Amino acid sequence: MTRHVVIVGAGHGGVSLCAALRALDFAGTITLLSDEADLPYHRPPLSKAFLTNDTPDAESKLLLESRSFYDEKRIDLRLSTRVSALDTQARTLQLADGSLVPYDELVLATGARARNLTLPGSTLEGILLLRTLEHARILRQRLSSSESIVIVGGGFIGLEIAATARKLGKQVTVLETASRIMERSVSPEVSAYVTGKHREKGITLQFNSTVNAFLGDNGKVVAVRTEAGEWPADLVIVGAGSLPNSELAEAAGIACSNGILVDVRMRTSAQHVFAIGDCVTFENRYADNARLRLESIQNANDQARLVARLIIGEDTGYEALPWFWSDQGEVKLQMVGLSIGRTHCVTRGDPEQGRFSVFHYRDSTLIAVDSVNQPLEHILSRKLLAAGISPDPTLIADAGIALKSLLD
């Protein structure tokens, strides 16, 4: 009997799962449902290169795969298709048009959405989010006609947009509620270095700044107000984190908590239903088995490949080492591991030279590494963490000792 795998969500994870299933010679039917009108695309460039590229081929360069890929791999890709309900007992999905899609195995790859701010003035024209290609199209157009940009949030997305907008010659202000940028993601040393580089480019960074209102004139945003004052803006981008798209699962009675809960095999609480990517919360061995939600392409792709293997009958669990990156102007950040629970850090290299890494330790155990403009050290750090090697911090701090030698 032909098996039918249905995937809800056509981001990196959904497309990777399709490719992985066919690579493993899965002969069944694959249906990929997307609520967007565009062919599946790469998301990282949306906050960087795409915003400065208005050439005719800008969007084609974003595609994860060409249209022919889906035809050749016998993937039933349905765009502009919204799922309205899931019946895990009948094993059916109800679409917005009322039709039903049956499945043998279902994979929820619904991703996450940008968090909006429900504050006075938040519906004014000129306040934008960035998560989708359609968002990026609007932002690119608005950037061309705006001069004073305020970005709410000093995380990766906000800072990437800030660097891009400044490159376009815009006046840019970043308002961050924490005491430093990327507080949850990188070490204080890396935050300080990146702060300095952004300020050198003319970007204003304001910390401990909580937005309490957006001010407007004739329905358009003209300023952002914090307790410390008002910041003029003819364009505001909100980069205040994300929320998992878990509503479909929740309505179907699937266990959720800050995302869809899955086990080490990406199985949900419902039989024959998996979930992967930004929408899931799972126990991570690199965080002392704490449950967390990771937003990264690597995580989505690795979980997709795992589920493909499970669907064809293998029995394995998720143990992939998490890693991330962020390009902000001339600064290339690469992170591997999770620094949750770190007790101390060791810096290797000289931040003054713009090339260094920060090694995070939990007592005597190496748990994460942040690298700035050091791609080779990032690769070697991934190998150290994957092998469970925790070099003596004094060896790490000595740049005269080759990092590769510590793998032996």
C-alpha positions as CSV (number, residue, x, y, z in Angstrom):
1,M,0.0,0.0,0.0
2,T,1.3,3.5,-0.9
3,R,2.0,5.6,2.1
4,H,1.1,9.3,2.1
5,V,3.3,11.8,4.0
6,V,1.9,15.2,4.4
7,I,4.1,18.2,5.5
8,V,2.5,21.4,6.8
9,G,5.0,24.2,6.2
10,A,7.4,24.8,3.3
11,G,10.3,26.4,5.0
12,H,13.8,25.0,5.2
13,G,12.7,22.0,7.3
14,G,9.7,21.1,5.1
15,V,11.7,21.2,1.9
16,S,14.6,19.4,3.4
17,L,12.3,16.6,4.5
18,C,11.0,16.2,1.0
19,A,14.5,15.9,-0.4
20,A,15.6,13.5,2.3
21,L,12.7,11.2,1.8
22,R,13.4,10.9,-1.9
23,A,17.1,10.5,-1.3
24,L,16.3,7.5,0.9
25,D,14.2,6.0,-1.9
26,F,10.8,6.7,-0.2
27,A,8.4,5.7,-2.9
28,G,5.2,6.9,-1.3
29,T,3.2,10.1,-1.9
30,I,4.5,13.4,-0.5
31,T,2.3,16.5,-0.1
32,L,3.8,19.8,0.9
33,L,1.4,22.5,2.0
34,S,2.4,26.2,2.2
35,D,0.2,29.1,3.2
36,E,2.5,31.4,1.2
37,A,2.1,32.2,-2.5
38,D,5.8,32.0,-3.2
39,L,8.0,29.0,-4.0
40,P,9.9,28.0,-0.8
41,Y,12.9,30.3,-0.3
42,H,16.0,31.0,1.9
43,R,15.1,33.3,4.8
44,P,18.5,34.6,6.0
45,P,19.1,36.9,3.0
46,L,15.8,38.7,3.8
47,S,17.4,40.8,6.5
48,K,20.6,41.4,4.5
49,A,21.4,41.1,0.8
50,F,17.8,41.0,-0.5
51,L,17.1,44.5,1.0
52,T,19.8,46.0,-1.1
53,N,19.1,44.0,-4.3
54,D,16.3,45.2,-6.5
55,T,17.5,43.4,-9.7
56,P,15.0,41.2,-11.6
57,D,16.7,38.0,-10.5
58,A,16.8,38.9,-6.7
59,E,13.9,36.7,-5.8
60,S,14.9,33.7,-8.0
61,K,18.3,33.7,-6.1
62,L,16.3,33.0,-2.9
63,L,14.7,29.8,-4.0
64,L,15.5,26.7,-2.0
65,E,14.7,24.7,-5.1
66,S,13.4,25.4,-8.6
67,R,9.9,24.5,-9.6
68,S,11.2,21.6,-11.6
69,F,12.6,20.0,-8.3
70,Y,9.1,19.4,-7.0
71,D,8.0,17.9,-10.3
72,E,11.0,15.7,-10.7
73,K,10.8,14.5,-7.1
74,R,7.0,13.9,-7.3
75,I,6.2,16.3,-4.6
76,D,2.7,17.7,-4.6
77,L,3.5,21.3,-3.6
78,R,0.4,23.3,-2.8
79,L,1.0,27.1,-2.4
80,S,-1.5,29.5,-0.9
81,T,-3.0,26.6,1.0
82,R,-4.0,27.2,4.6
83,V,-4.8,24.3,7.0
84,S,-7.8,25.1,9.2
85,A,-8.1,22.0,11.3
86,L,-6.4,18.7,12.2
87,D,-8.1,15.5,13.2
88,T,-5.5,13.1,14.6
89,Q,-8.1,10.3,15.0
90,A,-9.3,10.3,11.4
91,R,-5.8,11.3,10.2
92,T,-7.1,14.1,8.1
93,L,-6.3,17.8,7.6
94,Q,-9.1,20.2,6.7
95,L,-8.1,23.0,4.4
96,A,-9.5,26.5,4.4
97,D,-11.6,25.7,1.3
98,G,-13.3,22.9,3.2
99,S,-11.5,20.0,1.4
100,L,-9.8,17.2,3.4
101,V,-6.3,15.8,3.0
102,P,-5.7,12.4,4.5
103,Y,-2.3,11.3,5.7
104,D,-0.5,8.2,6.9
105,E,2.3,10.3,8.5
106,L,2.0,14.0,9.2
107,V,4.9,16.4,9.9
108,L,4.2,19.8,11.3
109,A,6.9,22.2,10.1
110,T,4.8,25.3,10.7
111,G,7.7,27.5,11.9
112,A,7.3,30.7,14.0
113,R,6.1,34.2,13.4
114,A,7.5,37.6,14.3
115,R,6.2,38.8,17.7
116,N,4.2,42.0,17.3
117,L,4.0,44.7,20.0
118,T,0.5,45.6,21.2
119,L,1.2,49.1,22.4
120,P,-0.5,52.5,21.8
121,G,0.1,53.4,18.2
122,S,1.2,49.9,17.1
123,T,-1.2,49.9,14.1
124,L,0.2,53.1,12.6
125,E,1.5,52.9,9.0
126,G,5.2,52.5,8.8
127,I,5.6,49.9,11.6
128,L,6.9,46.7,10.0
129,L,7.9,43.1,10.9
130,L,10.3,40.9,9.0
131,R,9.6,37.2,8.7
132,T,8.5,36.4,5.2
133,L,9.4,37.3,1.6
134,E,6.3,39.5,1.4
135,H,7.5,41.3,4.5
136,A,10.9,41.8,2.9
137,R,9.4,43.2,-0.3
138,I,7.6,45.8,1.7
139,L,10.6,46.6,3.8
140,R,12.9,47.0,0.8
141,Q,10.5,49.4,-0.8
142,R,10.0,51.4,2.4
143,L,13.7,51.6,3.1
144,S,14.2,53.3,-0.3
145,S,12.0,56.2,0.7
146,S,12.8,56.5,4.5
147,E,15.5,58.4,6.2
148,S,15.1,57.8,10.0
149,I,14.8,54.2,11.0
150,V,14.2,52.9,14.5
151,I,14.6,49.2,15.2
152,V,13.0,47.8,18.2
153,G,15.2,44.9,19.4
154,G,18.9,44.2,19.4
155,G,18.8,40.6,18.4
156,F,20.2,39.0,15.3
157,I,17.4,40.1,12.9
158,G,17.3,43.7,14.2
159,L,21.0,44.1,14.0
160,E,21.3,42.6,10.6
161,I,18.6,45.0,9.3
162,A,20.4,47.9,11.1
163,A,23.7,47.2,9.4
164,T,21.9,46.9,6.0
165,A,19.9,50.2,6.5
166,R,23.1,52.0,7.6
167,K,24.9,50.8,4.5
168,L,22.1,52.4,2.5
169,G,22.9,55.7,4.2
170,K,19.9,55.8,6.6
171,Q,19.9,57.2,10.1
172,V,19.5,54.1,12.3
173,T,18.6,53.7,16.0
174,V,18.3,50.4,17.8
175,L,16.4,50.3,21.0
176,E,17.1,47.2,23.2
177,T,15.4,46.4,26.5
178,A,18.4,44.5,27.9
179,S,21.7,45.9,29.1
180,R,23.5,44.7,25.9
181,I,22.7,43.4,22.4
182,M,22.2,39.7,21.7
183,E,22.2,39.1,25.5
184,R,20.6,35.7,25.3
185,S,22.8,34.5,22.4
186,V,26.5,35.5,22.9
187,S,29.0,36.4,25.5
188,P,29.4,39.9,27.0
189,E,32.7,40.2,25.2
190,V,31.1,39.6,21.8
191,S,28.3,41.9,22.6
192,A,30.7,44.7,23.4
193,Y,32.8,44.2,20.3
194,V,29.8,44.2,18.0
195,T,28.3,47.2,19.7
196,G,31.5,49.1,19.0
197,K,31.6,48.1,15.4
198,H,28.0,49.2,14.9
199,R,28.6,52.5,16.6
200,E,31.7,53.1,14.4
201,K,29.4,52.8,11.4
202,G,27.1,55.5,12.9
203,I,24.3,53.3,14.3
204,T,22.8,54.6,17.6
205,L,22.4,51.8,20.2
206,Q,20.3,52.5,23.2
207,F,20.2,49.9,26.0
208,N,17.7,49.4,28.9
209,S,15.2,51.1,26.5
210,T,11.6,49.7,26.8
211,V,9.2,51.0,24.2
212,N,5.9,52.2,25.6
213,A,4.2,53.8,22.6
214,F,4.5,54.7,18.9
215,L,3.6,58.2,18.0
216,G,1.9,59.2,14.8
217,D,0.7,62.0,12.5
218,N,-2.1,61.5,10.0
219,G,-2.0,57.8,10.6
220,K,1.8,57.4,10.0
221,V,4.4,56.7,12.6
222,V,6.7,59.7,13.4
223,A,8.4,58.6,16.6
224,V,9.0,55.8,19.1
225,R,8.6,56.7,22.8
226,T,10.5,55.1,25.7
227,E,10.8,56.2,29.3
228,A,14.0,58.0,28.4
229,G,12.5,60.0,25.5
230,E,11.3,60.0,22.0
231,W,13.1,58.8,18.9
232,P,12.0,60.3,15.5
233,A,11.3,57.7,12.9
234,D,9.6,57.5,9.5
235,L,10.0,53.8,9.5
236,V,10.0,51.3,12.5
237,I,11.0,47.7,12.3
238,V,10.0,45.5,15.3
239,G,12.5,42.7,16.0
240,A,11.2,41.6,19.3
241,G,11.5,37.8,19.0
242,S,9.1,35.3,17.7
243,L,6.1,33.0,18.6
244,P,5.8,29.4,17.6
245,N,3.0,28.6,15.1
246,S,1.5,25.9,17.3
247,E,-2.2,26.8,17.1
248,L,-3.1,24.0,14.7
249,A,-1.5,21.4,17.0
250,E,-3.1,22.9,20.1
251,A,-6.6,22.9,18.6
252,A,-6.1,19.2,17.8
253,G,-5.2,18.4,21.4
254,I,-1.5,17.9,20.8
255,A,0.6,18.8,23.8
256,C,2.3,22.2,23.5
257,S,4.3,24.6,25.7
258,N,6.2,27.4,24.0
259,G,5.9,25.3,20.9
260,I,4.8,21.7,20.0
261,L,6.3,19.3,22.5
262,V,8.2,16.4,20.9
263,D,10.4,13.6,22.1
264,V,13.9,12.7,21.0
265,R,12.4,11.2,17.8
266,M,10.4,14.4,17.0
267,R,7.2,12.6,17.8
268,T,4.3,14.6,19.2
269,S,1.8,13.4,21.7
270,A,-0.4,12.3,18.8
271,Q,0.3,9.1,16.9
272,H,1.7,9.4,13.4
273,V,2.3,13.1,13.9
274,F,5.9,14.5,14.0
275,A,7.0,18.1,14.3
276,I,10.2,19.8,13.4
277,G,12.0,23.2,13.3
278,D,11.1,26.6,14.9
279,C,7.7,25.4,16.1
280,V,9.0,22.6,18.4
281,T,10.2,22.4,22.0
282,F,12.5,19.5,22.7
283,E,15.0,18.2,25.2
284,N,18.5,19.2,24.1
285,R,21.5,17.1,25.3
286,Y,23.7,20.2,24.9
287,A,21.6,22.1,27.4
288,D,21.6,19.5,30.1
289,N,18.5,18.0,28.6
290,A,16.5,21.2,29.2
291,R,13.5,21.7,27.0
292,L,13.9,24.6,24.6
293,R,13.0,25.9,21.2
294,L,15.8,26.6,18.7
295,E,15.4,28.8,15.8
296,S,18.0,27.9,13.2
297,I,18.2,26.5,9.7
298,Q,20.6,23.8,10.9
299,N,18.2,22.6,13.5
300,A,15.3,22.5,11.1
301,N,17.3,20.6,8.5
302,D,18.8,18.1,10.9
303,Q,15.4,17.4,12.4
304,A,14.0,17.0,8.9
305,R,16.6,14.4,7.9
306,L,16.0,12.5,11.2
307,V,12.3,12.3,10.6
308,A,12.9,11.1,7.0
309,R,14.9,8.2,8.4
310,L,12.2,7.4,11.0
311,I,9.5,7.4,8.3
312,I,11.4,4.8,6.3
313,G,11.8,2.6,9.3
314,E,15.1,3.4,11.0
315,D,15.2,3.9,14.8
316,T,17.3,6.8,15.9
317,G,17.1,10.0,18.0
318,Y,18.1,13.6,17.7
319,E,21.6,14.4,18.9
320,A,22.7,17.1,16.5
321,L,25.0,19.8,17.8
322,P,23.4,23.2,17.4
323,W,25.1,26.0,15.6
324,F,24.1,29.4,14.3
325,W,25.4,32.4,12.4
326,S,24.7,36.1,11.9
327,D,26.3,38.4,9.3
328,Q,26.1,42.1,10.4
329,G,27.9,44.3,8.0
330,E,31.6,43.4,8.1
331,V,31.1,41.3,11.3
332,K,30.6,37.5,10.8
333,L,29.4,35.8,14.0
334,Q,29.4,32.0,14.3
335,M,28.1,30.3,17.4
336,V,28.2,26.6,18.3
337,G,26.8,24.8,21.3
338,L,24.5,26.4,24.0
339,S,25.9,28.6,26.7
340,I,23.1,28.0,29.1
341,G,24.5,27.6,32.6
342,R,28.0,28.8,31.8
343,T,30.2,29.6,34.8
344,H,33.0,31.3,33.0
345,C,34.4,32.3,29.6
346,V,37.9,32.2,28.0
347,T,38.8,34.6,25.2
348,R,41.2,33.3,22.4
349,G,42.6,36.0,20.2
350,D,42.5,39.8,20.4
351,P,39.2,41.6,20.0
352,E,41.1,44.7,19.1
353,Q,42.2,42.9,15.9
354,G,38.6,41.9,15.1
355,R,39.3,38.2,15.1
356,F,38.7,36.2,18.2
357,S,36.6,33.5,19.9
358,V,35.0,33.2,23.3
359,F,34.8,29.7,24.8
360,H,32.0,29.1,27.3
361,Y,32.6,26.6,30.2
362,R,30.3,25.1,32.7
363,D,32.8,24.4,35.4
364,S,35.4,22.3,33.6
365,T,33.2,21.4,30.6
366,L,33.3,23.3,27.3
367,I,29.7,24.0,26.3
368,A,29.7,26.6,23.6
369,V,32.0,28.8,21.5
370,D,31.3,32.3,19.9
371,S,33.6,33.2,17.0
372,V,34.0,36.6,15.4
373,N,35.5,36.6,11.9
374,Q,37.1,33.3,12.7
375,P,35.5,30.7,10.4
376,L,38.2,28.1,10.8
377,E,38.1,28.3,14.6
378,H,34.3,27.9,14.4
379,I,34.7,24.6,12.4
380,L,37.3,23.3,14.8
381,S,35.1,24.3,17.8
382,R,32.3,22.3,16.3
383,K,34.6,19.3,16.2
384,L,35.7,19.8,19.8
385,L,32.1,20.0,21.1
386,A,30.9,17.1,18.9
387,A,33.7,14.9,20.3
388,G,33.0,16.0,23.9
389,I,36.5,17.4,24.3
390,S,37.0,20.1,27.0
391,P,40.5,21.5,26.7
392,D,42.1,23.1,29.7
393,P,41.2,26.9,29.5
394,T,44.8,27.9,29.7
395,L,45.5,26.0,26.5
396,I,42.5,27.6,24.8
397,A,43.7,31.1,25.8
398,D,47.1,30.6,24.3
399,A,46.7,31.6,20.7
400,G,50.2,30.1,20.0
401,I,48.7,26.6,20.5
402,A,47.0,25.4,17.4
403,L,43.3,24.6,18.1
404,K,43.5,21.6,15.9
405,S,46.1,20.0,18.1
406,L,43.6,19.9,20.9
407,L,41.5,17.5,18.9
408,D,44.1,14.8,19.2
